[in-house]
Amino acid sequence: MRMHFSGAPLIPAPAAQVWEHLLDPHFVAASAPAVEAVTVTDPTHFGVVSALGVGFLKLRFSMQIELYDLREPHSASMRATGEAPGTSVAMHSDIRLEPVAADRVRLHWTATTDMDGAAAGMGRRLLEGAIRLMTERFWEDFARRAGRRGGGR
């Protein structure tokens, strides 16, 4: 099952500050739901263990994430692959920072997710709604936190 989402929150921070947060696996992971662990392999590769609950189905995913095509401080791409018992997921995101003032940036993001297995069998409507909500909340939380004075977590 393939799902596609996008958004463009406005962040009250300079592009350099937002870019720094995009490259910080711990900062990024703090916006994701139910993250249990983050393991940094190198500056562009990290692993995340998190739980996903949709309806009665609760799955614990082990994800491998790669940042690539980095064009500081303008754009980046991210790919994530992972598995949970009976389910696999592959996700691709493109991120583009558009400065709108010296201290404001619009973060344009797109996310395409492919899911196969037990979770995909729950039905497109239920699963897509839940994943859309989690994805949008992730980027809203990231934008809110990245826009704090001093960029605090």
Chimera marker file (.cmm) of the C-alpha trace (Angstrom):
<marker_set name="trace">
<marker id="1" x="0.000" y="0.000" z="0.000" r="1" g="1" b="0" radius="0.5"/>
<marker id="2" x="1.431" y="3.382" z="-1.048" r="1" g="1" b="0" radius="0.5"/>
<marker id="3" x="0.602" y="6.642" z="0.753" r="1" g="1" b="0" radius="0.5"/>
<marker id="4" x="1.717" y="10.174" z="-0.077" r="1" g="1" b="0" radius="0.5"/>
<marker id="5" x="1.598" y="13.219" z="2.224" r="1" g="1" b="0" radius="0.5"/>
<marker id="6" x="3.006" y="16.760" z="2.171" r="1" g="1" b="0" radius="0.5"/>
<marker id="7" x="3.049" y="19.982" z="4.148" r="1" g="1" b="0" radius="0.5"/>
<marker id="8" x="4.818" y="23.314" z="4.530" r="1" g="1" b="0" radius="0.5"/>
<marker id="9" x="4.932" y="24.704" z="8.094" r="1" g="1" b="0" radius="0.5"/>
<marker id="10" x="6.399" y="28.135" z="8.722" r="1" g="1" b="0" radius="0.5"/>
<marker id="11" x="9.193" y="28.067" z="11.306" r="1" g="1" b="0" radius="0.5"/>
<marker id="12" x="10.179" y="31.244" z="13.198" r="1" g="1" b="0" radius="0.5"/>
<marker id="13" x="13.920" y="30.540" z="12.964" r="1" g="1" b="0" radius="0.5"/>
<marker id="14" x="16.757" y="31.141" z="10.504" r="1" g="1" b="0" radius="0.5"/>
<marker id="15" x="17.395" y="28.442" z="7.891" r="1" g="1" b="0" radius="0.5"/>
<marker id="16" x="20.782" y="27.562" z="9.442" r="1" g="1" b="0" radius="0.5"/>
<marker id="17" x="19.132" y="26.713" z="12.781" r="1" g="1" b="0" radius="0.5"/>
<marker id="18" x="16.463" y="24.552" z="11.124" r="1" g="1" b="0" radius="0.5"/>
<marker id="19" x="19.099" y="22.831" z="8.973" r="1" g="1" b="0" radius="0.5"/>
<marker id="20" x="21.163" y="21.997" z="12.073" r="1" g="1" b="0" radius="0.5"/>
<marker id="21" x="18.111" y="20.328" z="13.635" r="1" g="1" b="0" radius="0.5"/>
<marker id="22" x="17.335" y="18.368" z="10.456" r="1" g="1" b="0" radius="0.5"/>
<marker id="23" x="20.802" y="16.799" z="10.693" r="1" g="1" b="0" radius="0.5"/>
<marker id="24" x="20.474" y="15.888" z="14.389" r="1" g="1" b="0" radius="0.5"/>
<marker id="25" x="19.031" y="12.342" z="14.635" r="1" g="1" b="0" radius="0.5"/>
<marker id="26" x="18.139" y="12.760" z="18.312" r="1" g="1" b="0" radius="0.5"/>
<marker id="27" x="16.320" y="16.046" z="17.668" r="1" g="1" b="0" radius="0.5"/>
<marker id="28" x="14.431" y="14.566" z="14.694" r="1" g="1" b="0" radius="0.5"/>
<marker id="29" x="13.545" y="11.348" z="16.548" r="1" g="1" b="0" radius="0.5"/>
<marker id="30" x="12.145" y="13.330" z="19.488" r="1" g="1" b="0" radius="0.5"/>
<marker id="31" x="9.272" y="14.416" z="17.203" r="1" g="1" b="0" radius="0.5"/>
<marker id="32" x="8.341" y="10.853" z="16.278" r="1" g="1" b="0" radius="0.5"/>
<marker id="33" x="5.792" y="8.940" z="18.370" r="1" g="1" b="0" radius="0.5"/>
<marker id="34" x="6.907" y="6.235" z="20.798" r="1" g="1" b="0" radius="0.5"/>
<marker id="35" x="10.623" y="6.261" z="19.958" r="1" g="1" b="0" radius="0.5"/>
<marker id="36" x="12.414" y="3.810" z="22.236" r="1" g="1" b="0" radius="0.5"/>
<marker id="37" x="15.971" y="4.132" z="20.938" r="1" g="1" b="0" radius="0.5"/>
<marker id="38" x="18.143" y="6.057" z="18.475" r="1" g="1" b="0" radius="0.5"/>
<marker id="39" x="21.476" y="4.648" z="17.305" r="1" g="1" b="0" radius="0.5"/>
<marker id="40" x="23.747" y="6.923" z="15.252" r="1" g="1" b="0" radius="0.5"/>
<marker id="41" x="26.037" y="5.076" z="12.834" r="1" g="1" b="0" radius="0.5"/>
<marker id="42" x="27.530" y="8.146" z="11.138" r="1" g="1" b="0" radius="0.5"/>
<marker id="43" x="26.382" y="11.695" z="10.292" r="1" g="1" b="0" radius="0.5"/>
<marker id="44" x="23.927" y="10.478" z="7.627" r="1" g="1" b="0" radius="0.5"/>
<marker id="45" x="22.867" y="7.034" z="8.899" r="1" g="1" b="0" radius="0.5"/>
<marker id="46" x="20.989" y="6.112" z="12.054" r="1" g="1" b="0" radius="0.5"/>
<marker id="47" x="18.599" y="3.559" z="13.427" r="1" g="1" b="0" radius="0.5"/>
<marker id="48" x="15.360" y="4.071" z="15.340" r="1" g="1" b="0" radius="0.5"/>
<marker id="49" x="13.208" y="1.647" z="17.280" r="1" g="1" b="0" radius="0.5"/>
<marker id="50" x="9.634" y="2.840" z="17.764" r="1" g="1" b="0" radius="0.5"/>
<marker id="51" x="6.116" y="1.553" z="18.247" r="1" g="1" b="0" radius="0.5"/>
<marker id="52" x="3.178" y="2.122" z="15.917" r="1" g="1" b="0" radius="0.5"/>
<marker id="53" x="-0.346" y="1.610" z="17.137" r="1" g="1" b="0" radius="0.5"/>
<marker id="54" x="-3.304" y="1.702" z="14.758" r="1" g="1" b="0" radius="0.5"/>
<marker id="55" x="-6.606" y="0.466" z="16.127" r="1" g="1" b="0" radius="0.5"/>
<marker id="56" x="-6.031" y="-2.850" z="17.849" r="1" g="1" b="0" radius="0.5"/>
<marker id="57" x="-2.724" y="-3.463" z="16.053" r="1" g="1" b="0" radius="0.5"/>
<marker id="58" x="0.480" y="-2.472" z="17.882" r="1" g="1" b="0" radius="0.5"/>
<marker id="59" x="3.794" y="-3.032" z="16.129" r="1" g="1" b="0" radius="0.5"/>
<marker id="60" x="7.379" y="-2.345" z="17.188" r="1" g="1" b="0" radius="0.5"/>
<marker id="61" x="9.436" y="-1.183" z="14.201" r="1" g="1" b="0" radius="0.5"/>
<marker id="62" x="13.177" y="-1.239" z="13.780" r="1" g="1" b="0" radius="0.5"/>
<marker id="63" x="14.007" y="1.422" z="11.169" r="1" g="1" b="0" radius="0.5"/>
<marker id="64" x="17.215" y="2.249" z="9.299" r="1" g="1" b="0" radius="0.5"/>
<marker id="65" x="17.364" y="5.883" z="8.155" r="1" g="1" b="0" radius="0.5"/>
<marker id="66" x="19.639" y="7.568" z="5.649" r="1" g="1" b="0" radius="0.5"/>
<marker id="67" x="19.969" y="11.278" z="4.877" r="1" g="1" b="0" radius="0.5"/>
<marker id="68" x="21.292" y="11.958" z="1.380" r="1" g="1" b="0" radius="0.5"/>
<marker id="69" x="21.429" y="14.540" z="-1.393" r="1" g="1" b="0" radius="0.5"/>
<marker id="70" x="22.244" y="17.168" z="1.248" r="1" g="1" b="0" radius="0.5"/>
<marker id="71" x="22.389" y="20.718" z="-0.138" r="1" g="1" b="0" radius="0.5"/>
<marker id="72" x="23.111" y="22.869" z="2.905" r="1" g="1" b="0" radius="0.5"/>
<marker id="73" x="20.995" y="24.741" z="3.974" r="1" g="1" b="0" radius="0.5"/>
<marker id="74" x="18.438" y="24.298" z="1.192" r="1" g="1" b="0" radius="0.5"/>
<marker id="75" x="17.302" y="20.713" z="0.734" r="1" g="1" b="0" radius="0.5"/>
<marker id="76" x="17.776" y="17.097" z="1.697" r="1" g="1" b="0" radius="0.5"/>
<marker id="77" x="16.254" y="13.704" z="1.105" r="1" g="1" b="0" radius="0.5"/>
<marker id="78" x="15.684" y="10.937" z="3.591" r="1" g="1" b="0" radius="0.5"/>
<marker id="79" x="14.950" y="7.271" z="3.120" r="1" g="1" b="0" radius="0.5"/>
<marker id="80" x="13.850" y="4.893" z="5.845" r="1" g="1" b="0" radius="0.5"/>
<marker id="81" x="13.257" y="1.179" z="5.749" r="1" g="1" b="0" radius="0.5"/>
<marker id="82" x="12.067" y="-0.992" z="8.550" r="1" g="1" b="0" radius="0.5"/>
<marker id="83" x="10.355" y="-4.096" z="9.742" r="1" g="1" b="0" radius="0.5"/>
<marker id="84" x="8.017" y="-5.249" z="12.434" r="1" g="1" b="0" radius="0.5"/>
<marker id="85" x="6.682" y="-8.781" z="12.830" r="1" g="1" b="0" radius="0.5"/>
<marker id="86" x="4.837" y="-9.526" z="9.574" r="1" g="1" b="0" radius="0.5"/>
<marker id="87" x="5.108" y="-5.957" z="8.236" r="1" g="1" b="0" radius="0.5"/>
<marker id="88" x="7.657" y="-3.995" z="6.211" r="1" g="1" b="0" radius="0.5"/>
<marker id="89" x="7.762" y="-0.270" z="5.518" r="1" g="1" b="0" radius="0.5"/>
<marker id="90" x="9.778" y="1.920" z="3.160" r="1" g="1" b="0" radius="0.5"/>
<marker id="91" x="9.558" y="5.689" z="3.288" r="1" g="1" b="0" radius="0.5"/>
<marker id="92" x="11.065" y="8.475" z="1.210" r="1" g="1" b="0" radius="0.5"/>
<marker id="93" x="10.958" y="12.181" z="2.130" r="1" g="1" b="0" radius="0.5"/>
<marker id="94" x="12.141" y="15.284" z="0.365" r="1" g="1" b="0" radius="0.5"/>
<marker id="95" x="12.718" y="18.402" z="2.436" r="1" g="1" b="0" radius="0.5"/>
<marker id="96" x="13.243" y="21.923" z="1.126" r="1" g="1" b="0" radius="0.5"/>
<marker id="97" x="13.861" y="25.044" z="3.202" r="1" g="1" b="0" radius="0.5"/>
<marker id="98" x="12.527" y="28.287" z="1.758" r="1" g="1" b="0" radius="0.5"/>
<marker id="99" x="13.729" y="31.410" z="3.591" r="1" g="1" b="0" radius="0.5"/>
<marker id="100" x="10.894" y="33.932" z="3.804" r="1" g="1" b="0" radius="0.5"/>
<marker id="101" x="12.749" y="36.428" z="6.053" r="1" g="1" b="0" radius="0.5"/>
<marker id="102" x="16.060" y="36.523" z="7.933" r="1" g="1" b="0" radius="0.5"/>
<marker id="103" x="14.457" y="34.745" z="10.896" r="1" g="1" b="0" radius="0.5"/>
<marker id="104" x="11.727" y="32.689" z="9.198" r="1" g="1" b="0" radius="0.5"/>
<marker id="105" x="11.787" y="29.650" z="6.956" r="1" g="1" b="0" radius="0.5"/>
<marker id="106" x="9.085" y="27.548" z="5.323" r="1" g="1" b="0" radius="0.5"/>
<marker id="107" x="9.841" y="23.839" z="5.548" r="1" g="1" b="0" radius="0.5"/>
<marker id="108" x="8.346" y="22.094" z="2.514" r="1" g="1" b="0" radius="0.5"/>
<marker id="109" x="8.171" y="18.344" z="3.023" r="1" g="1" b="0" radius="0.5"/>
<marker id="110" x="6.797" y="15.380" z="1.127" r="1" g="1" b="0" radius="0.5"/>
<marker id="111" x="6.624" y="11.804" z="2.340" r="1" g="1" b="0" radius="0.5"/>
<marker id="112" x="5.827" y="8.677" z="0.365" r="1" g="1" b="0" radius="0.5"/>
<marker id="113" x="5.337" y="5.517" z="2.393" r="1" g="1" b="0" radius="0.5"/>
<marker id="114" x="4.991" y="1.957" z="1.139" r="1" g="1" b="0" radius="0.5"/>
<marker id="115" x="3.746" y="-0.620" z="3.639" r="1" g="1" b="0" radius="0.5"/>
<marker id="116" x="3.282" y="-4.354" z="3.137" r="1" g="1" b="0" radius="0.5"/>
<marker id="117" x="2.155" y="-7.120" z="5.443" r="1" g="1" b="0" radius="0.5"/>
<marker id="118" x="-0.088" y="-7.346" z="8.483" r="1" g="1" b="0" radius="0.5"/>
<marker id="119" x="-0.532" y="-3.610" z="9.021" r="1" g="1" b="0" radius="0.5"/>
<marker id="120" x="-1.347" y="-3.008" z="5.342" r="1" g="1" b="0" radius="0.5"/>
<marker id="121" x="-4.092" y="-5.625" z="5.646" r="1" g="1" b="0" radius="0.5"/>
<marker id="122" x="-6.002" y="-3.422" z="8.123" r="1" g="1" b="0" radius="0.5"/>
<marker id="123" x="-7.566" y="-1.469" z="5.319" r="1" g="1" b="0" radius="0.5"/>
<marker id="124" x="-6.338" y="1.519" z="3.406" r="1" g="1" b="0" radius="0.5"/>
<marker id="125" x="-8.715" y="4.044" z="4.929" r="1" g="1" b="0" radius="0.5"/>
<marker id="126" x="-7.912" y="3.287" z="8.571" r="1" g="1" b="0" radius="0.5"/>
<marker id="127" x="-4.178" y="2.926" z="8.028" r="1" g="1" b="0" radius="0.5"/>
<marker id="128" x="-3.805" y="5.938" z="5.745" r="1" g="1" b="0" radius="0.5"/>
<marker id="129" x="-5.688" y="8.184" z="8.173" r="1" g="1" b="0" radius="0.5"/>
<marker id="130" x="-3.537" y="7.085" z="11.101" r="1" g="1" b="0" radius="0.5"/>
<marker id="131" x="-0.245" y="7.418" z="9.220" r="1" g="1" b="0" radius="0.5"/>
<marker id="132" x="-1.274" y="10.789" z="7.760" r="1" g="1" b="0" radius="0.5"/>
<marker id="133" x="-2.046" y="12.068" z="11.268" r="1" g="1" b="0" radius="0.5"/>
<marker id="134" x="1.264" y="10.758" z="12.685" r="1" g="1" b="0" radius="0.5"/>
<marker id="135" x="3.261" y="12.210" z="9.770" r="1" g="1" b="0" radius="0.5"/>
<marker id="136" x="1.614" y="15.628" z="9.998" r="1" g="1" b="0" radius="0.5"/>
<marker id="137" x="2.037" y="15.709" z="13.791" r="1" g="1" b="0" radius="0.5"/>
<marker id="138" x="5.690" y="14.736" z="13.406" r="1" g="1" b="0" radius="0.5"/>
<marker id="139" x="6.443" y="17.708" z="11.116" r="1" g="1" b="0" radius="0.5"/>
<marker id="140" x="4.299" y="20.098" z="13.193" r="1" g="1" b="0" radius="0.5"/>
<marker id="141" x="6.186" y="19.091" z="16.331" r="1" g="1" b="0" radius="0.5"/>
<marker id="142" x="9.545" y="19.344" z="14.561" r="1" g="1" b="0" radius="0.5"/>
<marker id="143" x="8.639" y="22.850" z="13.297" r="1" g="1" b="0" radius="0.5"/>
<marker id="144" x="7.449" y="23.980" z="16.736" r="1" g="1" b="0" radius="0.5"/>
<marker id="145" x="10.599" y="22.728" z="18.476" r="1" g="1" b="0" radius="0.5"/>
<marker id="146" x="12.999" y="23.956" z="15.749" r="1" g="1" b="0" radius="0.5"/>
<marker id="147" x="11.466" y="27.433" z="16.026" r="1" g="1" b="0" radius="0.5"/>
<marker id="148" x="12.098" y="27.821" z="19.739" r="1" g="1" b="0" radius="0.5"/>
<marker id="149" x="14.556" y="30.478" z="20.791" r="1" g="1" b="0" radius="0.5"/>
<marker id="150" x="17.911" y="28.788" z="21.094" r="1" g="1" b="0" radius="0.5"/>
<marker id="151" x="16.498" y="25.777" z="19.234" r="1" g="1" b="0" radius="0.5"/>
<marker id="152" x="15.787" y="23.847" z="22.439" r="1" g="1" b="0" radius="0.5"/>
<marker id="153" x="14.500" y="20.327" z="22.459" r="1" g="1" b="0" radius="0.5"/>
<link id1="1" id2="2" r="1" g="1" b="0" radius="0.2"/>
<link id1="2" id2="3" r="1" g="1" b="0" radius="0.2"/>
<link id1="3" id2="4" r="1" g="1" b="0" radius="0.2"/>
<link id1="4" id2="5" r="1" g="1" b="0" radius="0.2"/>
<link id1="5" id2="6" r="1" g="1" b="0" radius="0.2"/>
<link id1="6" id2="7" r="1" g="1" b="0" radius="0.2"/>
<link id1="7" id2="8" r="1" g="1" b="0" radius="0.2"/>
<link id1="8" id2="9" r="1" g="1" b="0" radius="0.2"/>
<link id1="9" id2="10" r="1" g="1" b="0" radius="0.2"/>
<link id1="10" id2="11" r="1" g="1" b="0" radius="0.2"/>
<link id1="11" id2="12" r="1" g="1" b="0" radius="0.2"/>
<link id1="12" id2="13" r="1" g="1" b="0" radius="0.2"/>
<link id1="13" id2="14" r="1" g="1" b="0" radius="0.2"/>
<link id1="14" id2="15" r="1" g="1" b="0" radius="0.2"/>
<link id1="15" id2="16" r="1" g="1" b="0" radius="0.2"/>
<link id1="16" id2="17" r="1" g="1" b="0" radius="0.2"/>
<link id1="17" id2="18" r="1" g="1" b="0" radius="0.2"/>
<link id1="18" id2="19" r="1" g="1" b="0" radius="0.2"/>
<link id1="19" id2="20" r="1" g="1" b="0" radius="0.2"/>
<link id1="20" id2="21" r="1" g="1" b="0" radius="0.2"/>
<link id1="21" id2="22" r="1" g="1" b="0" radius="0.2"/>
<link id1="22" id2="23" r="1" g="1" b="0" radius="0.2"/>
<link id1="23" id2="24" r="1" g="1" b="0" radius="0.2"/>
<link id1="24" id2="25" r="1" g="1" b="0" radius="0.2"/>
<link id1="25" id2="26" r="1" g="1" b="0" radius="0.2"/>
<link id1="26" id2="27" r="1" g="1" b="0" radius="0.2"/>
<link id1="27" id2="28" r="1" g="1" b="0" radius="0.2"/>
<link id1="28" id2="29" r="1" g="1" b="0" radius="0.2"/>
<link id1="29" id2="30" r="1" g="1" b="0" radius="0.2"/>
<link id1="30" id2="31" r="1" g="1" b="0" radius="0.2"/>
<link id1="31" id2="32" r="1" g="1" b="0" radius="0.2"/>
<link id1="32" id2="33" r="1" g="1" b="0" radius="0.2"/>
<link id1="33" id2="34" r="1" g="1" b="0" radius="0.2"/>
<link id1="34" id2="35" r="1" g="1" b="0" radius="0.2"/>
<link id1="35" id2="36" r="1" g="1" b="0" radius="0.2"/>
<link id1="36" id2="37" r="1" g="1" b="0" radius="0.2"/>
<link id1="37" id2="38" r="1" g="1" b="0" radius="0.2"/>
<link id1="38" id2="39" r="1" g="1" b="0" radius="0.2"/>
<link id1="39" id2="40" r="1" g="1" b="0" radius="0.2"/>
<link id1="40" id2="41" r="1" g="1" b="0" radius="0.2"/>
<link id1="41" id2="42" r="1" g="1" b="0" radius="0.2"/>
<link id1="42" id2="43" r="1" g="1" b="0" radius="0.2"/>
<link id1="43" id2="44" r="1" g="1" b="0" radius="0.2"/>
<link id1="44" id2="45" r="1" g="1" b="0" radius="0.2"/>
<link id1="45" id2="46" r="1" g="1" b="0" radius="0.2"/>
<link id1="46" id2="47" r="1" g="1" b="0" radius="0.2"/>
<link id1="47" id2="48" r="1" g="1" b="0" radius="0.2"/>
<link id1="48" id2="49" r="1" g="1" b="0" radius="0.2"/>
<link id1="49" id2="50" r="1" g="1" b="0" radius="0.2"/>
<link id1="50" id2="51" r="1" g="1" b="0" radius="0.2"/>
<link id1="51" id2="52" r="1" g="1" b="0" radius="0.2"/>
<link id1="52" id2="53" r="1" g="1" b="0" radius="0.2"/>
<link id1="53" id2="54" r="1" g="1" b="0" radius="0.2"/>
<link id1="54" id2="55" r="1" g="1" b="0" radius="0.2"/>
<link id1="55" id2="56" r="1" g="1" b="0" radius="0.2"/>
<link id1="56" id2="57" r="1" g="1" b="0" radius="0.2"/>
<link id1="57" id2="58" r="1" g="1" b="0" radius="0.2"/>
<link id1="58" id2="59" r="1" g="1" b="0" radius="0.2"/>
<link id1="59" id2="60" r="1" g="1" b="0" radius="0.2"/>
<link id1="60" id2="61" r="1" g="1" b="0" radius="0.2"/>
<link id1="61" id2="62" r="1" g="1" b="0" radius="0.2"/>
<link id1="62" id2="63" r="1" g="1" b="0" radius="0.2"/>
<link id1="63" id2="64" r="1" g="1" b="0" radius="0.2"/>
<link id1="64" id2="65" r="1" g="1" b="0" radius="0.2"/>
<link id1="65" id2="66" r="1" g="1" b="0" radius="0.2"/>
<link id1="66" id2="67" r="1" g="1" b="0" radius="0.2"/>
<link id1="67" id2="68" r="1" g="1" b="0" radius="0.2"/>
<link id1="68" id2="69" r="1" g="1" b="0" radius="0.2"/>
<link id1="69" id2="70" r="1" g="1" b="0" radius="0.2"/>
<link id1="70" id2="71" r="1" g="1" b="0" radius="0.2"/>
<link id1="71" id2="72" r="1" g="1" b="0" radius="0.2"/>
<link id1="72" id2="73" r="1" g="1" b="0" radius="0.2"/>
<link id1="73" id2="74" r="1" g="1" b="0" radius="0.2"/>
<link id1="74" id2="75" r="1" g="1" b="0" radius="0.2"/>
<link id1="75" id2="76" r="1" g="1" b="0" radius="0.2"/>
<link id1="76" id2="77" r="1" g="1" b="0" radius="0.2"/>
<link id1="77" id2="78" r="1" g="1" b="0" radius="0.2"/>
<link id1="78" id2="79" r="1" g="1" b="0" radius="0.2"/>
<link id1="79" id2="80" r="1" g="1" b="0" radius="0.2"/>
<link id1="80" id2="81" r="1" g="1" b="0" radius="0.2"/>
<link id1="81" id2="82" r="1" g="1" b="0" radius="0.2"/>
<link id1="82" id2="83" r="1" g="1" b="0" radius="0.2"/>
<link id1="83" id2="84" r="1" g="1" b="0" radius="0.2"/>
<link id1="84" id2="85" r="1" g="1" b="0" radius="0.2"/>
<link id1="85" id2="86" r="1" g="1" b="0" radius="0.2"/>
<link id1="86" id2="87" r="1" g="1" b="0" radius="0.2"/>
<link id1="87" id2="88" r="1" g="1" b="0" radius="0.2"/>
<link id1="88" id2="89" r="1" g="1" b="0" radius="0.2"/>
<link id1="89" id2="90" r="1" g="1" b="0" radius="0.2"/>
<link id1="90" id2="91" r="1" g="1" b="0" radius="0.2"/>
<link id1="91" id2="92" r="1" g="1" b="0" radius="0.2"/>
<link id1="92" id2="93" r="1" g="1" b="0" radius="0.2"/>
<link id1="93" id2="94" r="1" g="1" b="0" radius="0.2"/>
<link id1="94" id2="95" r="1" g="1" b="0" radius="0.2"/>
<link id1="95" id2="96" r="1" g="1" b="0" radius="0.2"/>
<link id1="96" id2="97" r="1" g="1" b="0" radius="0.2"/>
<link id1="97" id2="98" r="1" g="1" b="0" radius="0.2"/>
<link id1="98" id2="99" r="1" g="1" b="0" radius="0.2"/>
<link id1="99" id2="100" r="1" g="1" b="0" radius="0.2"/>
<link id1="100" id2="101" r="1" g="1" b="0" radius="0.2"/>
<link id1="101" id2="102" r="1" g="1" b="0" radius="0.2"/>
<link id1="102" id2="103" r="1" g="1" b="0" radius="0.2"/>
<link id1="103" id2="104" r="1" g="1" b="0" radius="0.2"/>
<link id1="104" id2="105" r="1" g="1" b="0" radius="0.2"/>
<link id1="105" id2="106" r="1" g="1" b="0" radius="0.2"/>
<link id1="106" id2="107" r="1" g="1" b="0" radius="0.2"/>
<link id1="107" id2="108" r="1" g="1" b="0" radius="0.2"/>
<link id1="108" id2="109" r="1" g="1" b="0" radius="0.2"/>
<link id1="109" id2="110" r="1" g="1" b="0" radius="0.2"/>
<link id1="110" id2="111" r="1" g="1" b="0" radius="0.2"/>
<link id1="111" id2="112" r="1" g="1" b="0" radius="0.2"/>
<link id1="112" id2="113" r="1" g="1" b="0" radius="0.2"/>
<link id1="113" id2="114" r="1" g="1" b="0" radius="0.2"/>
<link id1="114" id2="115" r="1" g="1" b="0" radius="0.2"/>
<link id1="115" id2="116" r="1" g="1" b="0" radius="0.2"/>
<link id1="116" id2="117" r="1" g="1" b="0" radius="0.2"/>
<link id1="117" id2="118" r="1" g="1" b="0" radius="0.2"/>
<link id1="118" id2="119" r="1" g="1" b="0" radius="0.2"/>
<link id1="119" id2="120" r="1" g="1" b="0" radius="0.2"/>
<link id1="120" id2="121" r="1" g="1" b="0" radius="0.2"/>
<link id1="121" id2="122" r="1" g="1" b="0" radius="0.2"/>
<link id1="122" id2="123" r="1" g="1" b="0" radius="0.2"/>
<link id1="123" id2="124" r="1" g="1" b="0" radius="0.2"/>
<link id1="124" id2="125" r="1" g="1" b="0" radius="0.2"/>
<link id1="125" id2="126" r="1" g="1" b="0" radius="0.2"/>
<link id1="126" id2="127" r="1" g="1" b="0" radius="0.2"/>
<link id1="127" id2="128" r="1" g="1" b="0" radius="0.2"/>
<link id1="128" id2="129" r="1" g="1" b="0" radius="0.2"/>
<link id1="129" id2="130" r="1" g="1" b="0" radius="0.2"/>
<link id1="130" id2="131" r="1" g="1" b="0" radius="0.2"/>
<link id1="131" id2="132" r="1" g="1" b="0" radius="0.2"/>
<link id1="132" id2="133" r="1" g="1" b="0" radius="0.2"/>
<link id1="133" id2="134" r="1" g="1" b="0" radius="0.2"/>
<link id1="134" id2="135" r="1" g="1" b="0" radius="0.2"/>
<link id1="135" id2="136" r="1" g="1" b="0" radius="0.2"/>
<link id1="136" id2="137" r="1" g="1" b="0" radius="0.2"/>
<link id1="137" id2="138" r="1" g="1" b="0" radius="0.2"/>
<link id1="138" id2="139" r="1" g="1" b="0" radius="0.2"/>
<link id1="139" id2="140" r="1" g="1" b="0" radius="0.2"/>
<link id1="140" id2="141" r="1" g="1" b="0" radius="0.2"/>
<link id1="141" id2="142" r="1" g="1" b="0" radius="0.2"/>
<link id1="142" id2="143" r="1" g="1" b="0" radius="0.2"/>
<link id1="143" id2="144" r="1" g="1" b="0" radius="0.2"/>
<link id1="144" id2="145" r="1" g="1" b="0" radius="0.2"/>
<link id1="145" id2="146" r="1" g="1" b="0" radius="0.2"/>
<link id1="146" id2="147" r="1" g="1" b="0" radius="0.2"/>
<link id1="147" id2="148" r="1" g="1" b="0" radius="0.2"/>
<link id1="148" id2="149" r="1" g="1" b="0" radius="0.2"/>
<link id1="149" id2="150" r="1" g="1" b="0" radius="0.2"/>
<link id1="150" id2="151" r="1" g="1" b="0" radius="0.2"/>
<link id1="151" id2="152" r="1" g="1" b="0" radius="0.2"/>
<link id1="152" id2="153" r="1" g="1" b="0" radius="0.2"/>
</marker_set>
